[in-house]
Structures are given as C-alpha cells and as structure tokens.
Amino acid sequence: MSLFRLPACARTPRSSVAFLLRVAALGATLAGCTPAPSSSGEDSRQARVPARSVAVVTPWALPAPAGAGQPDLATSPEGNLLLSWVEPGAEDTHRLQLSSMSPTADTRWQPTLTVAEGRKWFLNWADTPHVYALPDGSLWAHWLRGTGPARMDYGIDLVRSGDGGRSWSAPTLVHPAGTRGDHGFVTFWAQGPDQLGLAWLDSRQKAAAMAAGPAHEDDHHGGGAPMMLRAALYGSQATQQAEWPLDASTCDCCTTASAMTDRGVVVVYRGRDAGEIRDTRIVRFDGKAWTSPRDVHADGWRIAGCPVNGPVVVARGVQVWAAWYTEADGLPELRAARSDDAGDHFGEPVTLARGPQVLGRLSLALARDRLLAAWLETAEDAPQRIVLGRYDLHWRDPERVIVAPIAARGRASGLPRVRWAGQAAWLVWTDVADGRSILRGASVR
C-alpha cells in the first residue's frame, strides 16, 4: 500500500454514520502496515514507518452540532479534555461553547456550557478561540471581536470563570481600547497557580504607520509596518498585571505556541525580517524578564506574505521540542528540532514530512516518552487527510498513521488539534458534511 494512497474504505464521507464506519475500518486497515515509497512527491529522506507498530484508530463522538467550527482542545491539570467551539446563534450572533470529558473515568461529555454569545465577532479559520484551565481551578477563554469600522479592526476579548464555566467575568480587551488593526493568534500558559500568561500578535505599530499615511485594508496582512509579538499576565480578578513587547517584527498571521520549562515559559512564533525571511523564533520568560528573540533554526525562507502556518512547541524540564512548516528548499516541509537548555540552542532539524502533499497546520503533544505530531496532507486523486506521526524524544524512530480522510478542502479544514490523555492521543478537526461545517474526532491508541 502506498504511503499516501487511502484504502477504498476511506473515501469522502457523506454522513456522520458513514464517517464513523469508515474511520473504524481505516484504523483496522492501517494497523501495523509498512508503506512503500510514494509517487506523490514525498522526499526520499523521510523515514518509513516500521512494521512493528499497531495503531488503533477509534471514532470519537463530539457534542458540537452541525454548523460548528473553530475547535480548540486543551487538557486540564487533572487530565480532563476541554473542547470548545464556535456555533451560530440566533439573529446573526455566535456562541463560544465548552464541554469537558474524562478520558479515564466516565467518558461521557459533560453538559455544554456557553462561554459567551454576541455579534460582531471576527471568525477566522486559522485564528481560533482558546480555552485554558489553571491549577487553581479557574477557566479562561478568549475570542475575537470587531472593534472598528474596517473589517480588519478586531481585538481579543478575555474572560475568566471561577465556578467551572457556569458563569464568566465581563469581557476585557487584551490590547488598549480604540487601537485600530488586528490582534489575535493567542497562546495561553499557566504563569502560576492563579496567574494566566498569554502572548499574541499585535498590529498597533502597523496601525500607527497606516494612520500616518495612505493605506489600504489589505496592508494589514502584507506590506507596511510589521506586526509585533506582545505578552501579558492576568491575575485572579481577570485584570492585567504586566505587559511587554517581545518582538517588533513578526509574520502577520501565523499561529503562536507556548510551553513551560524549568527555566520559564517559551513562546514560539514566525518572525519577519527586513528581507522578508520568515523563520521560526523563540523567546523565554523567567518570571522577571524575557530573552531576546532568536531563531530556532535559520531556514532562510523568504516569502513576501504570510503562510498562515505557525510553529508548535512542547517542553519538559529543560528539554524543548519545536516543529514548524517551511518551504525554504522549494518544497513544503515539516521540520522539527530539540533543545536541551530550555530553548537557548537547538540541534539540527529533522524532516517529519516533505513534498507537495504537505499542507502543514501542525499540532504537537508530549506523551511520556513519545512525541505526537498531527498535520494535514492532500493529493490530487484523494481527499485531504489527518496524519499522526509518533517519534521518540530525539525525533527518531518514526511511526505514521493516517487518522481519517477529510471532505473539506482548503481553509474549510481549519487546524487540527491533538492532545495526549488517558493513554491515548485525542484529535479534533473541522470537516464538511452536506454543505455545512462539522467537527470530527478520533482517538489513537
């Protein structure tokens, strides 16, 4: 069986029932198979899947209704899975919804809770809301809301719940009120038991440059002054306690990610220099000060636009693992590297996947002694698909499973999410059925 050719059971689903049956069959078909080299453009340097591994893919029913999108998946300090999504409400409103599940005890979903509902929300397939749970039991969430006359004037609304999501604080804008331009691509972390850290892309210097001279709305994502990376801390009263500029020149619309090390949180993002080199950078906060930005690896990818394909990161102790998308060598490629000094230095990157079939949109999880990377691929003669790669802690010993086909094309397939909990990898993604978006899920053991 070719590495990228799906079996007959994996054709595009026409209904939820068909999807569940086909994913179950697909998992059984892929278990323990050793693929041959592909003719779809896969690079010959990419490691092949060893035959010893047996992956069991099981459909995971989600509580989100048809029409839902922008999923986020997080784990609580207790190990529960937190699923959030956006769904349409009445009279042109949207709702941010939240449900939770224990992967080891009662695996039924808890009743769905509404985090917020409103109008003028800015909905984007790549810049999605997030939820996060702190050790003190509080829940935090954000979404994007229109703040000005232009379509690209929007900001980050942040809320906190101290009662398990039954009630939420009044939304507060993360950036100064009245600031024109776009603000988003948020990442959360626990700075302390009751203190939330977050970083985001901020256009206040771009907006200031636009205000000083003629500009077009498209300038928000391309030319002109660059976006910047900023960070802030929020306390138990949902009020801002500190804020910093971290990098004055970043890519305009790539996702950010963060992870906690023994030497403080690290944040990874896509930078942007004067020559339009847009490689992955990292900064670290020790609780008092931030390091200067540095490259995870100098790929040298020159692109005069935003690839909307940001890096991901996980950490344990002083070890940091980062993965990212690049086309520095002319072909789409997923690279990954490891640091043993909390992000000060990284080893030479390895290739996780390479070729025209690679869409990227990475998600990353740490599973005890293994790394789990999920991404999207496509081909001319097959639907898009979710791929799960499994590696040792040095990015070696690769194993690969095609989790499911996806009927959605292009931006409609959004960003996949993977988390490790209860001895399994849990994945959520966006698909399309009967002309409407729908959320799908699977576990891989």
N, C-alpha and C positions, 0 to 999 in steps of 0.2 A: 504493500500500500504506500503510495506517495506521501511524503511528509505533509503536503498541503491539500491532498485530494480527500474530500469527505466521502464516507460511505453513503450508499443510497438512502439510508435511514435519516441522513442529516440535511435533507432538502428543506427549503424555506418553509416554516410552519404557517399554517392557515388559521390556526385557532390555538387557544391555551391548551386544550386537551391534546391536540396533535403535537404541540411543542413538548409537553411533559413526556409523552411516549417516545418521541424521537431523541430527546436528550438522554433518557434512560438507556435506549438502545445504543446511542453513540458512546456512552460511557462503557458499556459492555464491550463494544467493538474495539475501542482504543486500549482497553486494559492490557498491558504487557506487550503491545505490538512494537516492533522495531521498524521505523520507516526507512525507506530507501531515499537516496538523494532526489531532490525535486527539480523539475524543469521549469519552475515558476520564477526563477531568478534568485533563489536562495544562494547565499555565498558559501563556497565550499569550505571556508574556515570554520563555519558554525558547527559546534559539536552535535553528534547524533544522540538520540535517546537510547539509553541502554535497555535491553530487553527484560532485565530483572524486575522492573518496577510494575506494579499493578495499581492503577488508579481507578477508583470507583466514583463516578460522577452521578450525583443524585439530584433531581429537580427539587427546588426549594420554593414552596408557595409563599408569596408575599402578600401583605394586607393592602397594598396600594391598588386603587381601582383603575380601570381603563381610563386613559387620558392623563395619567400621572407621568411625571418626568423629573429630571434633575435629582437622581437619587444620591444620597450620601450614606455611608456605612461606617460606624465607629464602634469601638469596644469600651465598655465602662471599666473602672478599676476592679469591679467584681467579676469581670469576664463576660457580661451580658452584651448582646449585639444591639446596637441602636440604629434603626433605619429611619431616615427622613426622606421626604419627597415633597414636590410641589404639585398641586392639583387645581384645576379650575373651580372657582366658586360661583356664586350667583351674581348676576349683574356686573359682569366684567371684573370680578375680583379673583384673587388667587389665595390659596391656603398653603401654609407650610405645615405638614403633618409629621407626626413622630410616633413610632411604636418600638417596642423592645421585646427581646426573646432571650431565654436562657438556652445556650446550646448543649447543656449537660443535664438539666433537670426537666422541668416542664417546657417542652419545645413549642408550646402554643404561643402565638403572638398575644401580647397584652393589648387591651383596648387602645385604639388610636386616639392620640391627643392632638389638639390643634395648638401649634406654637403661635401662629399669627395669621391674620387674614386682612387683605387690603387691596387697594387699587394702586396704579402707577408703579407696580413692581417691574423691575428690569429683569427679564428672563433671557438667559443665555445658555446654550448647550454646554459650554466649557466652564463658565464661571458660576458654579452652583452653590446653593446654601450649604452650610455645615452645621452639625451638632457636636457637642463635646461634653463629657462628664468629668468633673474634678473629684479628687479624693474626698472632699467634704460632703459629697452627695449632690452638689449643685449641678444643674444642667445649663448649658449655654448654647445659643444658636444665633445665626446671622442670615440675612437675605439682602438682596439689592433692591433699592427703591429709587425711582426717578426723583431728582432734586432740582431740576432746572428746565428751562424752555427747550433745550436741544435734546434729541433722542439720547445722546451720549453723555448727558448730565445725570449721573446717578451715584448713589453712595451706599455705605454699608450700615444697615440697621442691626444693632446688637442687643440681645435680651438675655436675661438670667432667670432661672426658676430654682427656688429653694424647696419645693414640695413635690419633686418627682415629675414635673411637667404639667401639673394641674393648673397652675397659674404662672404668669410671666411678668417680669418688670416692663415698664414702659420702654419702647424702643429708643435707643440713643444712637446718634450718628457717630461713627468712629472718627471721622475727619471733621474739621471745622464746618459748621453750618454756613451755607452760602458759597462754598467753594465750588466753582464750576468744574466740569470734566468728570471723568470716570474714576471710580475707586472700587477695587474688588480683588479677586483671586486671593482669598484669605486662607491662612493656615493657623490652626489653634495649637496650643500646648499648655500643660499644667506647670506654671512657674512655681506654685506652692500648693498646699492643700486646698486653699480657698482663693487662689490668685490665678487668673487667666492671662496667658500671653497670646498675642496674635500679631502676625505680620501681614502686610497687604501691599498691592501695587497702588500707587497714588499719583494722580495727574496734576497736583496743584502747581508745580512749576511749568508743566506743559500749558495749563490753563492760563497762567500768568503771561506766558510768551504769546499765546494766541490773543489775549486781551490787548497786548501792546501793538498788534498789527493785524493786517488782513489774514483771515484763516478760513478754512473750510471744515465742515464737520468731520470729513474723513481724516483730517490731521490728527484726530485723537488716536489713531492706530496706524502710524507710519512715520511720516516726516515730522519736522519741527522739533521742539524741545522734547527730551525723553521723559518717560515715566520714571518714577523712583520707587524704591522699596522703603517702607516705614514699619515700625513696630511699636506696640504699646502694651501696658499692663493694666488690668482691671481688677478691682477688689470685690469683696463680698457684697458691696452695695451697688454693684454694676456701674461704678464711676471710674473714670480713667485716673491712674496714679502716676503714670510716666509715659513719655512718648519720645521716639528717636527717629531720625533719618538714618538709614543703613547704607543705601547705595543711591547715588544721584543719577544713575543711568542704567535702566533695565529694559528688557524686552517689554512690549506694550501689553501683551495679553496672553502670557503663558502662566500656567498654574505654579503656585509655590508649595513647598512642603517643609515640615519640621520634624525633629526628633530630639529626645533628651539623652544627653550623655552624662558621665560623671563629672564633666567639666562645664556643664551647662548646655542649653539648647542650641542646636544648629538649625539654620534655615537655608534651604537650597532654592535657587531660582535661576532664570535665564537672564544673563547680563546683556549689555549692549554697549559697544564702544564706538568711537568716532568713525571707525572704518566699517561699521555695521557687522562686526563679528559678534555673534550671539551665542556664546558658550555658557555652560553651567557654572555658577558661582556659589560660594558658601560663606556664611558669617556665623559667629558663635557668640553667645551671651553668657557670661559667667555669674550673672546676678548683679553686677555693678557696671560693666562696660561691654561694648560689642567690639569684636575684632574687625579689622579692615577686610573688605571683600577680597577673595582670592578665587582663582579658577579651581574647580575640581579636576579638570583636565583641559588643556589648551587644544581643543579640537580644531579651531580656526574656521568654524562655519560662518561664512559670510552670506547674509541674507538680508535684503533691504525690505523687511516686512516681518510680521510676527507669525511663527509657525504654529502657534496655539498648541504647544506640545511641551509642557514643562517637566522638570525633573522630579524625582521622588527620593525619599530617604528613610532609613530606619537606623536605630542605634541600640547598643547595649554596652554598658561600661564606658570604655574609651574607644570602642570599635564603632565605626560608622560605615554603612553601606549605601551608596548612591547609584541611581540608574537614570538614564536620560536618552532622549531621541536626538539624532543628528543626521545631517546629510553632508558632512564635511568632506567626505570622499566621493560624493556624487550619487550615492545610493542611500535610501532610507536605512537607518541602522539604529539599533538599541545597544547602548554601551553601559557598562557597569564597572564600578571600582570600589575598593575597600581602603579605609583609613584605620590605623591602629593608634592614632594620637588625637582622637576627638575632632578630626577634620582638618588638622594643621597640614597634613600631607596625605596624598592618596597614591596607591600603587598604579601601575599601568592598567588602563581599562581593558576589559574583555568584551567580546561581542556576544550578545544574547540572541540577536536575530538580525539578518541583513538581507535586503532585496526589495524589489518594487512592491511586494505584497505587504510590507510592514507599514501599518498606519501609526503605530505607537500608542499614545494616550495611556501611559503606564500607570499601574498601581503596584504597591510593594508592601509586603508583610514579612515579619520575622516569626518563624515557627520553631522555637527551641534551637535545634542545630541545623536548621534549613532556612533558606531564603525563598520566598514565593513572589514571583513577578507575573502580573497579568497584563495583557495588552491586546490590541485589535489588529487583525490582518484581513486582507481581501485578495481577490483574484478575479480575472475577467470571467472565468467559467464557473464561479462558485460564489455563494453569499459571503458577507463578512463573517468573522468568527472570533470568539474569545479564546485566547491561548493562555494557558497557565504553565509557567516554567518553574522548576524546582531545582535548587542548587545547594551545595554545601556552603559553609561560611566564607570560603575563598572564591566564590563564584565558579566552582568547578563541579564535576560530577553531574552534568545537566540531565534533567528529565523533562519531558514535554507532553502535555495533554491538550487536545482541542476540546474545550469545555462544551461549546454549543455553537451552532450557526446563528446568524442574526439576519433577519429580513431587512432591517433598517440599512440605509445607505448614507454615506457622507456624515454630516453633522447630526443627523437624526439618531445615530447610535450613541452619541454622547461619550461619557467617560466611564469605563468600568471601575468597580471598587472591589478590592479583596482584603479580607481580614482573616486572622487565624484565631480560632476559639474552639474549645471543647474537642481538641484532637482532629480538627478539620479546617480546611480552607473554605471560606464562605464568600461567594461572589454575587454581585448585583450589577445589572446593566440595563440599558434602555433599548427597547425593540419597538417594532411597529406591527400591529395586527389590525386588519380591516380598516386601514387608513388612520388609525389612532395610535399614539404612543402608549407603551405599556412597559412595566417593569418586570424583568425576569430575574431569577436567582437559581443558584446551584451550590451544592457543597461537593467538595472533592476530598476523599479520604485515601 
